[in-house]
């Protein structure tokens, strides 16, 4: 009887050890770890960079490019202006129309740019004194050089008094239509 009781204790101890061994062997979390068998880890960084770039391109408010240039103002009544925009010749701006209703960005200001920015490009810049919230504008006209922007205002007098000439940094948030 004593031998059977010792035998039961030994069996229970062995079963307990096996259970503990199995429990410890499977609970190290190895089934939850993701292993990277790629020895070239730069591929992962390249893929991550491509994903970030795609996210930026899909976000309509993220900067695609950033430029620095001069901001000036002009009125449709300027001496060399005909009252119509170069990118949208049918849009008459002689009567104070200085905004455009864009299907993506809503009501935006109108700017002239050089050929560096295609027609329909949308830019965003800070311009204290013109707007406290910053300015979102669409390129619908031509007539400046380099990276300068020319903001369309009600008339030439307002161009001199409210805009003048200032250095700005602006983000291109959409390049062309």
PEQUI-V28894 format. One record per helix or strand of 3 or more residues. SS is the DSSP state (H for helix, E for strand). FROM is the first residue (numbers start at 1). TO is the last residue. Records with the same first field share a line. If there is no record, write none. Layout:
SS->FROM-TO + FROM-TO
This chain:
H->2-26 + 30-32 + 41-58 + 156-163
E->65-75 + 99-102 + 106-112 + 122-127 + 131-141 + 149-153 + 165-174
